[in-house]
């Protein structure tokens, strides 16, 4: 970004270069366009994401008792974060996979825009689009499982941070996958992992699966949110989980930006 | 539109974007440009297969795909320069190299004095590119697609909005400004993408088959917008086309591309002079050609056949004899239609050794 903003060393005989777009204005423009795009094309999918999570809540209600227990907390938190995984990981992987396969990335690559602006703008828009679905799922789940609604606000931290981690992974999958179908496959697999490992109560999982669960960034979003349903939540642990999400988000978005650069400069 | 409708290329204000320097050299210089896709399987991994397929060029015994080979070009400032060739000739590969999207194996590309092979990122600050794909903009409304593109070209929000309004009015897109591109017809979508290419002015416009699918009204809007920019600001246009009529009417100069090489470069008139003296006779038979007529039998070998249509390129004298022969007696009874025409760019292209059949008429 700073590299692009710096006036290029121009020889005497060369025409002046037009200014490049700066990171934040370009990010804002991409974000706004992606949000508008999502409104046109993604609303049905957002309903699918929310109904899928509500369906899982209903299904799990048949197995898990309502009230203050770790299983109920895990189901409600897992279902809420699943909305984020569906949109940010799965749909974003598909979007970037399609853009890359069809040559749509050329549009951005021939504009003087910092790669981070395109990746962060798209990731941010996809993540913010999941906020209503995650809130609805969490509220319905809390009522259904008789959990307190007082700390639902914590979703406003969980969704952006888990969203950053998952959308970074989604964007990286979409941009690195050699073919569009593989990008779709990776997105679907990631979402399935978030579903199976996030929603099922952790006490019942075998040790090997728990290790796998610890490797998944959405787990830390689920854990952070689940902790806040208990009496006297351990806020330090919540902050610790969210810090893991933030760190993974930073790493995965950096990876995605690198992958974008790689896909556009050949 | 004819050549005489348009102002002559100007050597004045091009490239002057308000900076202190004034550039007076060539707009675009290409020397010995070459690209070979070495391993198709590896190419697949990085999306190169698309380029290789688009290039469609020579495939060697070792599996190498030569997309282009030893291309030299000089595009002058302020001219409308065309790359003409059939689909798969390597035009789009060349354009991707000029726009910094594809790194050549060898050779140099200079745009307005900047080395694009060494600094591909500068291309985006010198030129606006209209590619063949609209996936990046498909789900946006026409107005937002243009405005966002302008903002990503470094315009302030107010300026991007203002320029978008001007361009949409200029191209007659206002009635559909608030419809998503994906819901438009192919020609309208193309025009909307062209609008996006115009927001955030650049001294060079690189347009890859801009008028594909457009109706005559939209085509006229495109060429008027191009002409206006050239007359007012000395904008240079590099146009990729496989449409012969468009090439003849719009271009100042044209490079004929075939199998990844430039086989000729001249004005459309200069290229047609290569086949001066020849004429083209198109014969369309009702069913079968009457090969029992001696004159028809004589040209049977020479004619290029496409179903019921025969095309013969020959001298005016022989053409006159042929017309006499086929407009009398049994040949006339078998004849559905015929046209006698002066040579077109396509005839020049074939004379130069290009492959037939790929150019649109």
Interface residues (C-beta under 8 A of the other chain):
Chain A: X4 X8 X10 X11 X12 X13 X14 X15 X16 X17 X18 X19 X20 X21 X22 X25 X26 X29 X30 X32 X33 X36 X37 X40 X41 X98 X99 X100 X101 X102 X103 X104 X105 X106 X107 X108 X109 X110 X111 X112 X113 X117 X178 X179 X263 X264 X265 X266
Chain B: X14 X15 X16 X17 X18 X19 X20 X21 X23 X24 X25 X44 X45 X46 X47 X48 X50 X96 X99 X100 X101 X102 X103 X112 X113 X114 X119 X120 X121 X122 X123 X124 X125 X126 X127 X128 X129 X131 X132 X133 X134 X135 X136 X137 X139 X140 X141 X144 X145 X148 X149 X151 X152 X153 X154 X156 X157 X180 X182 X200 X202 X203
